Amino acid sequence: MLKLGIVGLPNVGKSTLFNALTSAGVLAANYPFATKDPNIGRVKVPDPRLDVLAEIVQPKRTLPAEVEFVDIAGLVKGASQGEGLGNQFLANIREVDAIVHVVRCFEDDDVLHVMGDVDPVRDREVIEFELALADLSTVEKRVDRVKRAAKTGDKEALAELPVLERAHEFLKEGRALWHAGLSADHLALLKPLSLLTIKPVLYAANVLEEELTGTQSPHVAALRDAIAASHENAEVVPFSAKIESELAELPEEERADFLASLGLDSAGLDRLIHAGYHLLGLQTYFTAGEQEVRAWTI
């Protein structure tokens, strides 16, 4: 099962997105730190191919693939030093496959921004810094243990230590590890640590309704440019938390017409999941029989 962890600053639409994706009805409020405990929800992956198979085979049950979303408390600048609710909640997303970073890309005087103005490029850097410092703590603990083992001549420790030291060099500056140009072998050595800054990132850009079908938001354009310039392994998925909330309240059979009335051919959930599969190189495998037709993520 694909697992995605949702992060972002307060009041950018994180919990609203989670509510819409999972219909979980968690608290989503216009003030910082509305989420104290992680919210976890599973979503069935929409796939018309599965529907076609089920129509042909007529099984007793049809089981779509699922995606698990984990929504944690909003981070703020200085979270690693205890600002806001701190960064202790990041432990809840260390085991996810990729990170969904919700970024506010719309202007609205009625919705407060925790840093005053809307600047998704700055917000991206703030979250990167906080994730890097969280990883730094993990790496520092590992370095201490590996150094002791390396002194005894342990071959695995001797191979791991220079990789850890390189990681430490970047993290202490608040830089994510995708800046470090680590090889596949080096990443394999770091994998047991479940570091956040080596995970692929999906930037969920929360935009106004008209910016989904019309001219690209200048904030989204700036975010895309910043990501391209940094060579980060990431994708940007524009969505409207407002539209997704309205869509989630509609009966299944009315959703396609609602999207069509807005000039959209898919929901934000569909685009987000598709981008996640693409980013991670995942595919869907189908099995079919009299008992069940099932979609598997591989």
Helices and strands as residue ranges (DSSP letters): E 2-7, H 14-22, E 39-44, H 48-57, E 61-63, E 66-71, G 79-81, G 88-93, E 98-104, H 120-151, H 155-171, G 177-179, H 184-190, G 191-193, G 196-198, E 201-206, H 210-213, H 218-230, E 234-239, H 241-248, H 252-261, H 268-280, E 284-288, E 292-297
